[in-house]
Amino acid sequence: ALEMVFARPVIPVRVPGRFRHLLTGCSYLGRNRLLTTAECAALPALATFEKLVVPEAEWPACNVLALGDDAIIPDGYPETARMLSAAGFNLHPVPLSEYEKRDGSVTCLSLIY
């Protein structure tokens, strides 16, 4: 049904069991790149993407909103911030620790239109 709506191929991705949805474990950064956990990086459906894999201790940092060379990221994940900065992103960290307690993050709080 989604293929008909968007006139594009739709590939189902089985989300690892500990995540509520795919954005919990990976986010698209543009230019065929993903910010991802090791768990999601291993998914066959994502094999064609270049992957920036976050440290396991920073897995909540996978949910980011990349807009060109800018990235809105959850604050408090220094290794992930260094990785994204080294990849050429201008970072805009936001404090989200209270939202993360209920599996919320950047994309949950964004209106994209």
C-alpha positions in Angstrom: 0.0 0.0 0.0 2.8 2.4 0.8 4.4 1.8 -2.6 1.2 3.0 -4.2 1.0 6.1 -2.1 4.7 7.1 -2.6 5.4 5.5 -6.0 8.6 4.2 -4.6 9.8 0.7 -3.5 9.1 -0.1 0.1 11.4 -2.5 1.9 10.2 -3.9 5.2 12.8 -3.9 8.0 12.4 -6.1 11.0 13.2 -3.9 14.0 15.4 -5.5 16.7 13.3 -6.5 19.7 14.6 -4.0 22.2 13.6 -1.0 20.0 10.0 0.3 19.6 10.7 1.6 16.1 13.5 1.8 13.6 14.5 5.4 14.5 15.3 4.2 18.0 18.3 2.3 16.4 19.2 4.3 13.4 18.7 7.6 11.6 19.3 8.6 8.0 22.0 11.3 7.7 21.7 11.9 4.0 24.2 10.9 1.2 23.4 7.2 1.8 24.7 7.3 5.4 23.1 6.0 8.6 23.9 6.7 12.2 23.2 3.4 13.8 23.7 0.9 16.6 25.7 -2.2 15.8 22.5 -4.2 16.0 20.8 -2.2 13.3 24.0 -2.0 11.2 23.8 -5.8 10.8 20.3 -5.8 9.4 20.4 -7.2 5.8 17.9 -4.5 4.6 20.4 -1.8 5.5 23.5 -3.4 3.9 23.8 -0.8 1.1 24.2 2.1 3.5 27.5 3.6 4.8 27.2 3.3 8.6 28.4 5.4 11.5 28.1 3.1 14.4 27.6 4.6 17.9 29.1 3.1 21.0 26.7 0.7 22.7 26.6 2.9 25.8 25.4 5.8 23.6 22.7 3.9 21.7 20.0 6.6 22.4 22.0 9.1 20.4 21.0 7.2 17.2 17.8 9.2 16.9 19.0 12.5 15.2 17.6 14.8 12.7 20.0 15.6 9.9 19.2 18.6 7.6 22.0 19.0 5.1 25.2 19.6 7.0 23.4 20.3 10.3 22.3 17.7 12.8 20.1 18.1 15.8 21.3 15.6 18.3 20.4 14.6 21.9 22.9 16.2 24.3 25.1 14.0 26.5 26.7 11.6 24.0 30.2 12.8 23.5 31.6 10.0 21.3 28.6 10.2 19.0 29.0 14.0 18.8 32.7 13.6 17.9 31.8 11.0 15.2 29.2 13.3 13.6 31.5 16.3 13.8 34.3 14.4 12.1 31.8 13.4 9.4 31.3 17.1 8.7 28.1 17.9 10.6 27.4 21.2 12.4 25.9 19.9 15.7 23.0 21.3 17.5 22.7 19.4 20.8 19.4 19.6 22.7 18.8 18.3 26.3 16.4 15.4 26.1 17.1 13.2 29.1 13.6 13.5 30.4 12.1 12.5 27.0 14.6 9.6 26.7 13.1 8.0 29.9 10.1 7.1 27.8 12.0 6.3 24.6 11.5 9.8 23.1 14.1 11.7 21.2 14.8 14.3 18.5 12.5 13.0 15.7 9.7 12.4 18.2 9.7 16.1 19.0 10.1 17.4 15.4 7.5 18.6 13.0 8.8 18.1 9.5 6.9 19.6 6.6 
